[in-house]
Amino acid sequence: MIHSVSLQCLILTLSSFITGYQHKLQEITAGHVFPLECTLGDMKIRWGSEKQQELDMESLPAGMKIIKQALWFLPAQPSHSGNYYCSSWSNHSKEHNAMANFSVAVTNRTSSPQTIHLSRDRNGILNCKSNYMTKIFQLDPHPHVSWIKNGTLLKGNSCLLIQNVAESDEGEYTCSVNFTHEGNVYTAAQTFRVRTHYATIPQKPRVVKPQKEIHSVTVGSRHDLNCKALVGTDQEDLVDPSRIYWLVNGEFAERDSKHFISSELR
């Protein structure tokens, strides 16, 4: 399938409203740190559990904290298993706008790996500072990071570079982080399952229209110009993001406040 990109001079106003209910199953490795994030927007967040309607710093079980609206397990213990929920509240209403429920199971198993696809014969990067681990690095910007593949210790820091990716690079990679928070040392980890493939060579972008068009316009009025281009295959992970630029008398249109540009990928 070939994508086309349409570009039109439009001013768009976007608005979103947060409503509804979310539910998530979360397995956490015992002895490891894990933050539960309440992704319900920037409003005030309240945490609760099946054992206690509202959790605050004074009533939290041992080994748990609320830091920047996330519920942290420092570290996770089997006794922390159970159901937790967070809800967003408006200052103008006593009713919640949205709610998320988490079924937490603290076990001795390692966490489920995240599958990463890398292109062969190219360099690949595994980023430990991703997913929930970004919050770990916010607590301690300079933790000790170690990488292990199938039991073998690898050389790397927050990012692991795999040069000239080959089929032999497939396997499970675990980054372990030892960090300090308020004088205590903790451990967190996440695992990536690497799969490799041969990259598809994207076709060269081609402008379909306009093609040397002449437009007559009225002075002082609005006029829309559309640009359509073929940018490659439909495999988004294999094709670099494309962007269309407009030139006006040899200058980029973004530099001129009289032009408003909107792009849409179809």
FENRA-V885283 format. One record per backbone hydrogen bond with DSSP energy under -1.0 kcal/mol. CO is the residue of the C=O (numbers start at 1). NH is the residue of the N-H. If there is no record, write none. Layout:
BEGIN
CO,NH  CO,NH
END
This chain:
BEGIN
3,231  4,266  6,264  7,227  8,10  8,262  20,99  22,101  24,103  26,105  28,107  29,32  32,76  34,73  36,71  38,40  44,89  46,87  47,55  48,85  52,49  56,60  61,64  63,74  65,72  67,70  70,67  71,36  72,65  73,34  76,31  77,80  78,81  82,104  83,50  84,102  85,48  86,100  87,46  88,97  90,93  98,88  99,22  100,86  101,24  102,84  103,26  104,82  105,28  107,30  114,193  116,195  118,197  119,122  122,165  124,162  126,160  128,130  130,133  131,134  132,135  133,137  135,139  136,140  144,178  146,176  147,154  148,174  149,152  152,149  158,128  159,157  160,126  162,124  165,121  166,169  167,170  171,194  172,150  173,192  174,148  175,190  176,146  177,188  178,144  179,186  181,184  184,181  186,179  187,33  188,177  190,175  191,114  192,173  193,116  194,171  195,118  197,120  206,230  209,228  218,221  227,7  228,208  228,209  229,5  230,206  232,3  234,236  235,238  246,253  248,251  251,248  252,255  253,256  256,259  262,8  264,6
END
